[in-house]
Amino acid sequence: MVQSFNGSSLAFLPRVLLNPSLLIPHVTVPSVNYINFPALRASGIKALVFDKDNTLTAPYVDTIHSPFQTAWSVCLKHFGQENVVVVSNSAGTADDQNYVQAEKIQDALGIPVLRHKLKKPADYSVPSSHFGLQGDQIAVVGDRVLTDIVYGNLGGMVTIWCRDIVTEKGDNWFAAKIRRVEWKLVEILQQWGVKPPPTGVNLTEIVLERPT
């Protein structure tokens, strides 16, 4: 299922222009294999929100990308399946008729796909409502800056950017082009000294030197 046009990301552009820190992740990793999930849990993060395509899976594939399987198992061991969800801009949205795709992903990954009316970065309060937690007790993990990272930062969550995607093969062509702009934009902003929104979470040991 290919997602439709995401007007939410454009609607939030003025807010991002006024506050570019929303574009900056708290943590940058090549992939989920470099996230120290035990340390993330010990830091006070109680729940995780994952994007799916090019974060956990190849685009429009329902199963975990095989090189990520060990990291995924470690993640679920330390957080528990009930504390990990997927928030997608296709599955679980109005694009997903009768939530057929959401159900397929839930069966494949063993975790819930949250239903939400508006696409990321809108509806950023959904994870806090779902888990009954404050934003700074939740981490968002994704590959897209204008959707995943802005979404998490708007919700007061810890944001983890997986910069090295699984593949562009089969990906939404527009997303692939925008992603390159996002990479450059983050690089420039960081060179200018722009920092992510403040968080009280200690993230010093979150990135592994070697992949799981």
Backbone as CSV, one residue per row, in Angstrom:
resi,resn,N_x,N_y,N_z,CA_x,CA_y,CA_z,C_x,C_y,C_z
1,MET,0.843,-1.190,0.000,0.000,0.000,0.000,0.883,1.246,0.000
2,VAL,0.721,2.102,-1.006,1.489,3.341,-1.106,0.714,4.459,-0.428
3,GLN,1.396,5.232,0.407,0.704,6.294,1.132,0.391,7.458,0.212
4,SER,-0.672,8.169,0.558,-1.071,9.327,-0.224,-0.267,10.551,0.204
5,PHE,-0.520,11.675,-0.467,0.185,12.924,-0.194,0.049,13.310,1.281
6,ASN,1.148,13.726,1.877,1.158,14.093,3.280,1.122,15.609,3.431
7,GLY,-0.086,16.148,3.559,-0.224,17.590,3.729,0.184,18.065,5.106
8,SER,0.209,17.149,6.093,0.557,17.541,7.455,1.976,18.091,7.541
9,SER,2.904,17.466,6.796,4.294,17.928,6.864,4.417,19.351,6.333
10,LEU,3.647,19.681,5.296,3.672,21.045,4.770,3.012,22.023,5.737
11,ALA,1.947,21.571,6.389,1.232,22.445,7.320,2.104,22.853,8.499
12,PHE,3.060,22.007,8.858,3.924,22.298,9.997,5.192,23.050,9.608
13,LEU,5.399,23.322,8.332,6.614,24.017,7.908,6.794,25.382,8.583
14,PRO,5.749,26.220,8.687,5.955,27.504,9.368,6.448,27.333,10.801
15,ARG,5.909,26.365,11.495,6.339,26.117,12.875,7.796,25.669,12.929
16,VAL,8.185,24.839,11.962,9.568,24.364,11.900,10.523,25.508,11.542
17,LEU,10.101,26.384,10.646,10.940,27.519,10.266,11.166,28.456,11.454
18,LEU,10.149,28.603,12.286,10.281,29.454,13.464,11.103,28.786,14.566
19,ASN,11.121,27.463,14.565,11.835,26.712,15.594,12.578,25.541,14.954
20,PRO,13.717,25.801,14.289,14.425,24.732,13.564,14.968,23.627,14.458
21,SER,14.995,23.836,15.768,15.439,22.758,16.658,14.530,21.538,16.544
22,LEU,13.299,21.740,16.063,12.383,20.614,15.876,12.904,19.612,14.856
23,LEU,13.818,20.046,13.988,14.377,19.172,12.960,15.571,18.353,13.453
24,ILE,16.071,18.675,14.625,17.308,18.058,15.085,17.017,16.891,16.031
25,PRO,17.518,15.705,15.719,17.294,14.554,16.601,18.173,14.624,17.847
26,HIS,17.707,14.015,18.917,18.530,13.915,20.119,19.682,12.931,19.922
27,VAL,19.423,11.893,19.147,20.418,10.845,18.900,20.383,10.489,17.421
28,THR,21.556,10.311,16.823,21.643,9.852,15.434,22.416,8.542,15.402
29,VAL,21.854,7.546,14.733,22.501,6.244,14.587,22.412,5.817,13.125
30,PRO,23.319,4.946,12.687,23.173,4.422,11.324,21.889,3.617,11.145
31,SER,21.553,2.808,12.141,20.350,1.967,12.076,19.979,1.526,13.479
32,VAL,18.879,0.789,13.587,18.449,0.302,14.907,19.489,-0.625,15.529
33,ASN,20.371,-1.198,14.718,21.418,-2.074,15.244,22.384,-1.342,16.165
34,TYR,22.403,-0.031,16.103,23.340,0.755,16.912,22.673,1.377,18.148
35,ILE,21.423,1.054,18.398,20.743,1.568,19.590,20.995,0.623,20.758
36,ASN,21.466,1.187,21.846,21.696,0.415,23.065,20.377,0.371,23.846
37,PHE,19.568,-0.618,23.540,18.227,-0.680,24.129,18.242,-0.852,25.650
38,PRO,19.142,-1.669,26.214,19.184,-1.733,27.687,19.502,-0.376,28.321
39,ALA,20.440,0.371,27.735,20.789,1.691,28.273,19.637,2.678,28.085
40,LEU,18.929,2.556,26.961,17.785,3.436,26.720,16.705,3.190,27.760
41,ARG,16.475,1.946,28.075,15.481,1.607,29.106,15.933,2.108,30.467
42,ALA,17.218,1.945,30.762,17.745,2.381,32.052,17.734,3.898,32.192
43,SER,17.715,4.616,31.072,17.722,6.081,31.112,16.389,6.667,31.563
44,GLY,15.367,5.834,31.619,14.043,6.302,32.016,13.011,6.257,30.907
45,ILE,13.439,5.870,29.704,12.484,5.691,28.603,11.686,4.413,28.855
46,LYS,10.367,4.526,28.845,9.505,3.391,29.172,8.785,2.798,27.965
47,ALA,8.751,3.535,26.853,8.012,3.055,25.682,8.680,3.575,24.415
48,LEU,8.479,2.852,23.333,9.100,3.189,22.057,8.059,3.276,20.956
49,VAL,8.251,4.269,20.091,7.432,4.445,18.894,8.357,4.302,17.692
50,PHE,8.083,3.347,16.825,8.902,3.135,15.638,8.131,3.532,14.381
51,ASP,8.826,4.194,13.473,8.378,4.206,12.089,8.644,2.801,11.549
52,LYS,8.022,2.447,10.449,8.242,1.093,9.911,9.185,1.079,8.718
53,ASP,8.747,1.676,7.593,9.526,1.580,6.357,10.878,2.264,6.496
54,ASN,11.926,1.535,6.145,13.311,2.016,6.185,13.810,2.328,7.586
55,THR,13.047,1.881,8.595,13.519,1.918,9.973,13.607,0.496,10.518
56,LEU,12.501,-0.243,10.407,12.466,-1.647,10.824,12.450,-2.612,9.647
57,THR,11.854,-2.172,8.551,11.645,-3.048,7.389,12.068,-2.333,6.114
58,ALA,12.167,-3.091,5.045,12.289,-2.478,3.719,10.945,-1.825,3.384
59,PRO,10.923,-0.863,2.459,9.668,-0.178,2.133,8.553,-1.147,1.718
60,TYR,7.408,-0.997,2.384,6.197,-1.754,2.084,6.381,-3.259,2.248
61,VAL,7.325,-3.640,3.113,7.508,-5.030,3.529,7.088,-5.121,4.991
62,ASP,6.411,-6.182,5.366,5.840,-6.269,6.707,6.773,-6.890,7.740
63,THR,7.787,-7.606,7.301,8.659,-8.323,8.232,9.928,-7.532,8.527
64,ILE,10.502,-7.768,9.708,11.735,-7.095,10.113,12.841,-7.385,9.104
65,HIS,13.575,-6.348,8.722,14.750,-6.512,7.870,15.708,-7.471,8.576
66,SER,16.117,-8.538,7.899,16.823,-9.630,8.586,18.065,-9.193,9.368
67,PRO,18.876,-8.226,8.897,20.022,-7.806,9.718,19.634,-7.125,11.026
68,PHE,18.367,-6.731,11.161,17.907,-6.059,12.377,17.270,-7.026,13.379
69,GLN,17.189,-8.298,13.042,16.417,-9.223,13.860,16.951,-9.335,15.288
70,THR,18.273,-9.389,15.449,18.843,-9.505,16.794,18.546,-8.260,17.617
71,ALA,18.746,-7.086,17.022,18.457,-5.837,17.729,16.983,-5.752,18.104
72,TRP,16.127,-6.195,17.206,14.690,-6.180,17.473,14.340,-7.071,18.656
73,SER,14.963,-8.238,18.725,14.719,-9.147,19.848,15.184,-8.535,21.164
74,VAL,16.343,-7.855,21.141,16.853,-7.179,22.333,15.889,-6.066,22.758
75,CYS,15.398,-5.323,21.786,14.439,-4.248,22.056,13.211,-4.781,22.779
76,LEU,12.603,-5.819,22.235,11.380,-6.368,22.826,11.642,-7.004,24.185
77,LYS,12.820,-7.568,24.365,13.172,-8.174,25.651,13.191,-7.124,26.754
78,HIS,13.746,-5.954,26.458,13.940,-4.936,27.494,12.743,-4.008,27.652
79,PHE,11.948,-3.852,26.607,10.798,-2.950,26.709,9.467,-3.685,26.817
80,GLY,9.411,-4.910,26.296,8.157,-5.648,26.289,7.300,-5.249,25.110
81,GLN,6.632,-6.207,24.509,5.831,-5.945,23.317,4.724,-4.927,23.563
82,GLU,4.223,-4.880,24.791,3.128,-3.960,25.110,3.590,-2.505,25.176
83,ASN,4.900,-2.283,25.208,5.445,-0.927,25.314,6.149,-0.469,24.039
84,VAL,5.888,-1.161,22.951,6.492,-0.823,21.656,5.380,-0.785,20.610
85,VAL,5.337,0.294,19.828,4.303,0.420,18.795,4.912,0.949,17.500
86,VAL,4.170,0.783,16.437,4.481,1.394,15.144,3.499,2.527,14.897
87,VAL,4.018,3.674,14.472,3.178,4.753,13.956,3.631,5.005,12.529
88,SER,2.769,4.670,11.589,3.081,4.743,10.166,2.266,5.850,9.515
89,ASN,2.763,6.354,8.394,1.977,7.317,7.618,1.185,6.641,6.509
90,SER,1.105,5.332,6.576,0.241,4.597,5.653,-0.644,3.639,6.451
91,ALA,-0.076,2.599,7.010,-0.855,1.659,7.818,-1.401,2.352,9.061
92,GLY,-2.672,2.126,9.332,-3.293,2.723,10.509,-3.865,4.104,10.281
93,THR,-3.766,4.613,9.044,-4.320,5.922,8.698,-5.560,5.743,7.834
94,ALA,-6.106,6.860,7.368,-7.275,6.809,6.486,-6.954,6.140,5.155
95,ASP,-5.662,6.081,4.784,-5.273,5.386,3.559,-5.487,3.877,3.665
96,ASP,-5.527,3.381,4.880,-5.562,1.951,5.162,-7.011,1.519,5.404
97,GLN,-7.692,1.161,4.317,-9.117,0.841,4.407,-9.354,-0.349,5.320
98,ASN,-10.230,-0.130,6.309,-10.558,-1.148,7.314,-9.338,-1.609,8.111
99,TYR,-8.270,-0.828,8.028,-7.012,-1.117,8.742,-6.467,-2.503,8.424
100,VAL,-6.641,-2.906,7.173,-6.168,-4.224,6.748,-4.651,-4.310,6.854
101,GLN,-3.958,-3.268,6.385,-2.502,-3.285,6.422,-1.978,-3.232,7.859
102,ALA,-2.644,-2.452,8.698,-2.237,-2.385,10.108,-2.323,-3.763,10.762
103,GLU,-3.378,-4.483,10.466,-3.537,-5.822,11.036,-2.439,-6.764,10.553
104,LYS,-2.083,-6.667,9.278,-1.017,-7.514,8.738,0.312,-7.230,9.414
105,ILE,0.610,-5.947,9.626,1.876,-5.573,10.260,1.893,-6.023,11.715
106,GLN,0.773,-5.863,12.397,0.691,-6.319,13.787,0.967,-7.811,13.888
107,ASP,0.417,-8.580,12.972,0.645,-10.022,12.978,2.110,-10.355,12.694
108,ALA,2.723,-9.581,11.791,4.109,-9.857,11.401,5.111,-9.443,12.473
109,LEU,4.870,-8.285,13.100,5.845,-7.744,14.052,5.512,-8.075,15.504
110,GLY,4.261,-8.405,15.777,3.879,-8.746,17.137,3.679,-7.562,18.051
111,ILE,3.501,-6.368,17.475,3.264,-5.159,18.269,2.126,-4.366,17.623
112,PRO,1.492,-3.469,18.386,0.379,-2.696,17.819,0.834,-1.682,16.776
113,VAL,-0.031,-1.427,15.811,0.093,-0.290,14.899,-0.969,0.712,15.326
114,LEU,-0.545,1.881,15.773,-1.511,2.847,16.276,-2.355,3.428,15.154
115,ARG,-3.637,3.579,15.410,-4.547,4.239,14.472,-4.503,5.738,14.750
116,HIS,-4.442,6.523,13.692,-4.416,7.980,13.858,-4.985,8.631,12.606
117,LYS,-5.703,9.727,12.815,-6.400,10.384,11.713,-5.457,11.174,10.825
118,LEU,-4.548,11.922,11.433,-3.648,12.796,10.683,-2.255,12.191,10.603
119,LYS,-1.558,12.485,9.536,-0.234,11.905,9.330,0.836,12.675,10.091
120,LYS,1.886,11.954,10.446,3.026,12.604,11.093,3.542,13.746,10.213
121,PRO,3.891,14.878,10.839,4.118,15.098,12.266,2.892,15.523,13.071
122,ALA,1.717,15.542,12.468,0.504,15.852,13.227,0.155,14.677,14.148
123,ASP,-0.817,14.889,15.008,-1.265,13.870,15.966,-0.138,13.389,16.879
124,TYR,0.769,14.295,17.220,1.948,13.909,18.006,1.630,13.593,19.463
125,SER,0.395,13.837,19.891,0.010,13.481,21.260,-0.499,12.046,21.373
126,VAL,-0.664,11.367,20.231,-1.232,10.011,20.234,-0.415,9.034,21.085
127,PRO,0.928,8.998,20.968,1.683,8.034,21.787,1.511,8.244,23.292
128,SER,1.561,9.498,23.740,1.386,9.761,25.175,0.016,9.288,25.653
129,SER,-1.013,9.542,24.838,-2.357,9.089,25.200,-2.441,7.569,25.225
130,HIS,-1.811,6.928,24.256,-1.855,5.462,24.174,-1.181,4.813,25.373
131,PHE,0.012,5.296,25.709,0.786,4.674,26.787,0.442,5.223,28.174
132,GLY,-0.204,6.384,28.222,-0.445,7.013,29.510,0.835,7.517,30.148
133,LEU,1.769,8.013,29.316,3.071,8.474,29.780,3.324,9.907,29.345
134,GLN,4.246,10.566,30.037,4.723,11.867,29.601,5.603,11.692,28.375
135,GLY,5.707,12.745,27.569,6.497,12.657,26.343,7.935,12.241,26.580
136,ASP,8.562,12.744,27.657,9.973,12.438,27.879,10.210,11.037,28.429
137,GLN,9.135,10.253,28.534,9.268,8.836,28.881,9.148,7.938,27.647
138,ILE,9.037,8.573,26.486,8.840,7.855,25.220,9.935,8.271,24.237
139,ALA,10.422,7.322,23.458,11.372,7.635,22.386,10.754,7.278,21.040
140,VAL,10.981,8.141,20.070,10.540,7.914,18.698,11.763,7.558,17.850
141,VAL,11.652,6.481,17.077,12.761,6.011,16.240,12.292,6.001,14.791
142,GLY,12.992,6.717,13.928,12.576,6.757,12.526,13.662,7.267,11.607
143,ASP,13.393,7.163,10.309,14.394,7.557,9.304,14.094,8.906,8.668
144,ARG,12.902,9.465,8.909,12.509,10.712,8.251,12.523,11.873,9.237
145,VAL,13.159,12.953,8.822,13.290,14.117,9.690,11.992,14.907,9.762
146,LEU,11.411,15.231,8.609,10.229,16.085,8.572,8.979,15.402,9.113
147,THR,9.015,14.107,9.232,7.873,13.392,9.808,8.240,12.835,11.183
148,ASP,9.112,11.841,11.252,9.395,11.148,12.510,10.044,12.054,13.561
149,ILE,11.096,12.768,13.176,11.836,13.568,14.158,11.021,14.781,14.601
150,VAL,10.404,15.480,13.670,9.558,16.614,14.046,8.384,16.143,14.904
151,TYR,7.798,15.021,14.546,6.696,14.420,15.308,7.104,14.186,16.765
152,GLY,8.236,13.530,16.949,8.699,13.245,18.293,9.037,14.498,19.074
153,ASN,9.717,15.432,18.439,10.105,16.658,19.130,8.895,17.512,19.508
154,LEU,7.905,17.567,18.631,6.680,18.302,18.965,5.982,17.694,20.178
155,GLY,6.059,16.390,20.311,5.410,15.697,21.421,6.253,15.637,22.685
156,GLY,7.410,16.297,22.686,8.273,16.285,23.861,8.964,14.961,24.092
157,MET,9.034,14.133,23.059,9.646,12.809,23.174,11.128,12.862,22.805
158,VAL,11.862,11.832,23.188,13.249,11.676,22.757,13.229,11.165,21.324
159,THR,14.043,11.764,20.461,14.034,11.390,19.045,15.347,10.731,18.644
160,ILE,15.222,9.606,17.959,16.377,8.835,17.491,16.255,8.684,15.984
161,TRP,17.225,9.230,15.271,17.207,9.254,13.804,18.074,8.139,13.257
162,CYS,17.479,7.224,12.494,18.210,6.172,11.796,18.563,6.694,10.403
163,ARG,19.792,7.128,10.242,20.156,7.872,9.045,20.363,6.979,7.816
164,ASP,20.905,5.786,8.021,21.179,4.892,6.893,19.958,4.010,6.637
165,ILE,19.271,4.279,5.551,18.032,3.560,5.273,18.311,2.129,4.817
166,VAL,17.283,1.308,4.829,17.408,-0.071,4.361,17.636,-0.091,2.855
167,THR,16.755,0.562,2.103,16.875,0.609,0.652,15.897,1.637,0.080
168,GLU,16.241,2.200,-1.054,15.295,3.058,-1.765,14.478,2.258,-2.772
169,LYS,14.823,1.000,-2.969,14.077,0.160,-3.901,12.657,-0.032,-3.393
170,GLY,11.692,0.348,-4.201,10.294,0.221,-3.826,9.782,1.341,-2.948
171,ASP,10.644,2.300,-2.600,10.232,3.389,-1.735,9.401,4.405,-2.501
172,ASN,8.639,5.196,-1.765,7.911,6.319,-2.344,8.923,7.278,-2.966
173,TRP,8.782,7.583,-4.252,9.812,8.360,-4.954,9.960,9.760,-4.365
174,PHE,8.849,10.350,-3.936,8.914,11.703,-3.372,9.634,11.681,-2.030
175,ALA,9.330,10.675,-1.216,9.996,10.541,0.082,11.499,10.372,-0.092
176,ALA,11.894,9.600,-1.109,13.324,9.377,-1.357,14.038,10.687,-1.689
177,LYS,13.387,11.536,-2.461,13.996,12.819,-2.826,14.049,13.778,-1.633
178,ILE,12.952,13.838,-0.887,12.903,14.721,0.278,13.915,14.284,1.329
179,ARG,14.121,12.974,1.453,15.067,12.471,2.441,16.462,13.041,2.216
180,ARG,16.882,13.170,0.978,18.209,13.732,0.688,18.288,15.197,1.120
181,VAL,17.198,15.917,0.929,17.151,17.314,1.382,17.234,17.368,2.909
182,GLU,16.540,16.443,3.570,16.561,16.398,5.034,17.969,16.169,5.565
183,TRP,18.696,15.241,4.957,20.069,14.968,5.388,20.906,16.245,5.360
184,LYS,20.814,16.955,4.248,21.614,18.167,4.082,21.159,19.252,5.052
185,LEU,19.860,19.354,5.249,19.320,20.371,6.139,19.800,20.164,7.575
186,VAL,19.747,18.938,8.048,20.218,18.639,9.399,21.709,18.945,9.520
187,GLU,22.470,18.577,8.511,23.913,18.844,8.519,24.195,20.341,8.651
188,ILE,23.491,21.146,7.863,23.701,22.598,7.899,23.297,23.175,9.249
189,LEU,22.139,22.772,9.749,21.666,23.298,11.026,22.615,22.940,12.167
190,GLN,23.135,21.717,12.146,24.075,21.318,13.190,25.383,22.097,13.087
191,GLN,25.811,22.399,11.864,26.992,23.236,11.686,26.763,24.634,12.234
192,TRP,25.538,25.099,12.175,25.185,26.412,12.716,24.986,26.377,14.225
193,GLY,25.079,25.198,14.807,24.947,25.073,16.254,23.542,24.874,16.763
194,VAL,22.602,24.549,15.878,21.225,24.314,16.314,21.158,22.974,17.061
195,LYS,20.553,22.989,18.232,20.443,21.816,19.083,19.003,21.311,19.106
196,PRO,18.798,20.041,19.466,17.428,19.537,19.598,16.752,20.157,20.812
197,PRO,15.445,20.046,20.912,14.758,20.535,22.114,15.339,19.880,23.363
198,PRO,15.378,20.593,24.476,15.981,20.028,25.687,15.212,18.815,26.198
199,THR,15.961,17.894,26.774,15.364,16.719,27.404,16.139,16.427,28.675
200,GLY,15.446,15.937,29.682,16.108,15.585,30.925,16.668,14.177,30.927
201,VAL,16.556,13.483,29.790,17.003,12.092,29.704,18.502,12.047,29.414
202,ASN,19.232,11.205,30.151,20.670,11.017,29.928,20.869,10.060,28.757
203,LEU,21.382,10.587,27.648,21.503,9.793,26.414,22.957,9.468,26.063
204,THR,23.850,9.573,27.039,25.284,9.450,26.739,25.698,8.041,26.319
205,GLU,24.960,7.013,26.717,25.363,5.641,26.396,24.400,4.949,25.439
206,ILE,23.625,5.724,24.735,22.565,5.145,23.901,23.091,4.572,22.587
207,VAL,24.189,5.108,22.087,24.715,4.670,20.789,25.812,3.619,20.998
208,LEU,25.639,2.469,20.376,26.648,1.407,20.423,27.776,1.700,19.455
209,GLU,29.004,1.367,19.845,30.150,1.537,18.939,30.112,0.497,17.835
210,ARG,29.597,-0.672,18.153,29.484,-1.756,17.169,28.028,-2.191,17.099
211,PRO,27.566,-2.582,15.911,26.146,-2.967,15.781,25.829,-4.251,16.515
212,THR,24.578,-4.351,16.928,24.085,-5.567,17.576,24.101,-6.727,16.594
